[in-house]
Amino acid sequence: MTTSLPPAIDAEECVIDLGSGDQMLCYQDARGEGCPVVLLHSMNAAPSAAEVKPLFEAFRASRPVLAPDLPGFGRSTRRDRPYTPAFYAQAIGQLVDTVA
């Protein structure tokens, strides 16, 4: 995990182990009721969960909400590996499986 950056959102943090040394940091607030909302940041030069902070704050009182720093971004691990669409699909799938 990359810890030199400050937290993007003031919320509980969890770490999802993606295997092969990859970990994804996820901010969460489970106080709300109903189906969880998963908020994903963009895929540009320097994104993080900070991009979705306004939505996180809006939903956190009424619904369970999660906002990951996708692998390679924010405070999640960034290894020397190919970051392909398939890799991100797998990581997001693991996040959804963890929530379910």
C-alpha positions as CSV (number, residue, x, y, z in Angstrom):
1,M,0.0,0.0,0.0
2,T,1.1,3.5,-0.7
3,T,0.9,5.5,2.6
4,S,2.7,8.7,1.6
5,L,-0.6,10.3,0.4
6,P,-3.2,11.5,2.8
7,P,-6.6,9.7,2.8
8,A,-8.8,10.9,0.0
9,I,-12.0,10.5,2.0
10,D,-12.6,10.7,5.8
11,A,-14.0,7.2,6.2
12,E,-13.1,3.7,7.3
13,E,-10.5,2.1,5.1
14,C,-10.2,-1.6,4.1
15,V,-7.7,-3.4,1.9
16,I,-8.7,-5.9,-0.7
17,D,-6.0,-8.4,-1.6
18,L,-6.1,-9.0,-5.3
19,G,-3.3,-11.6,-5.2
20,S,0.2,-11.5,-6.8
21,G,1.1,-8.6,-4.5
22,D,-1.6,-6.3,-5.7
23,Q,-3.8,-4.6,-3.1
24,M,-6.7,-2.1,-3.5
25,L,-7.5,0.4,-0.8
26,C,-11.2,1.1,-0.4
27,Y,-13.0,3.8,1.6
28,Q,-16.3,2.6,3.1
29,D,-19.2,3.6,5.2
30,A,-21.7,0.9,5.9
31,R,-24.1,2.8,8.1
32,G,-26.8,3.3,5.5
33,E,-29.6,0.8,4.5
34,G,-30.1,-1.0,1.2
35,C,-28.0,-2.0,-1.7
36,P,-24.4,-0.7,-1.5
37,V,-23.2,2.0,-3.9
38,V,-19.8,1.5,-5.4
39,L,-18.2,4.7,-6.7
40,L,-15.3,4.4,-9.2
41,H,-12.9,7.2,-10.1
42,S,-11.7,8.0,-13.6
43,M,-8.7,6.5,-15.4
44,N,-6.6,9.6,-16.2
45,A,-3.1,10.8,-15.2
46,A,-3.6,11.1,-11.4
47,P,-7.1,10.0,-10.2
48,S,-8.1,8.7,-6.8
49,A,-11.2,8.2,-4.7
50,A,-11.0,12.0,-4.0
51,E,-12.8,12.5,-7.3
52,V,-15.9,10.8,-6.0
53,K,-15.8,12.4,-2.5
54,P,-18.9,14.6,-3.1
55,L,-20.9,11.6,-4.1
56,F,-19.6,9.5,-1.2
57,E,-20.6,12.3,1.2
58,A,-24.0,12.6,-0.4
59,F,-24.8,8.8,-0.2
60,R,-23.1,7.9,3.1
61,A,-26.0,8.9,5.3
62,S,-28.6,6.8,3.4
63,R,-26.8,3.9,1.7
64,P,-23.7,1.7,2.3
65,V,-21.1,3.3,0.1
66,L,-17.6,2.2,-1.1
67,A,-15.0,4.1,-3.1
68,P,-11.8,2.3,-4.0
69,D,-8.5,3.7,-5.1
70,L,-8.1,1.4,-8.1
71,P,-4.8,-0.5,-8.4
72,G,-2.0,1.8,-9.5
73,F,-3.8,4.9,-8.3
74,G,-4.2,6.8,-5.0
75,R,-3.1,4.8,-2.0
76,S,-3.4,1.4,-3.7
77,T,-0.3,-0.6,-4.7
78,R,1.4,0.4,-7.9
79,R,3.6,-2.4,-9.2
80,D,5.6,-2.7,-12.4
81,R,3.0,-4.7,-14.3
82,P,0.6,-4.3,-17.2
83,Y,-2.6,-2.5,-16.1
84,T,-5.0,-3.8,-18.7
85,P,-8.8,-3.5,-19.0
86,A,-9.0,-7.2,-18.0
87,F,-7.0,-6.6,-14.9
88,Y,-9.2,-3.7,-13.8
89,A,-12.3,-5.7,-14.6
90,Q,-11.0,-8.5,-12.3
91,A,-10.2,-6.0,-9.5
92,I,-13.6,-4.4,-9.7
93,G,-15.2,-7.9,-9.8
94,Q,-13.4,-8.8,-6.6
95,L,-14.6,-5.6,-5.0
96,V,-18.2,-6.3,-5.9
97,D,-17.8,-9.9,-4.7
98,T,-16.4,-8.6,-1.3
99,V,-19.4,-6.3,-1.0
100,A,-21.9,-9.0,-1.9
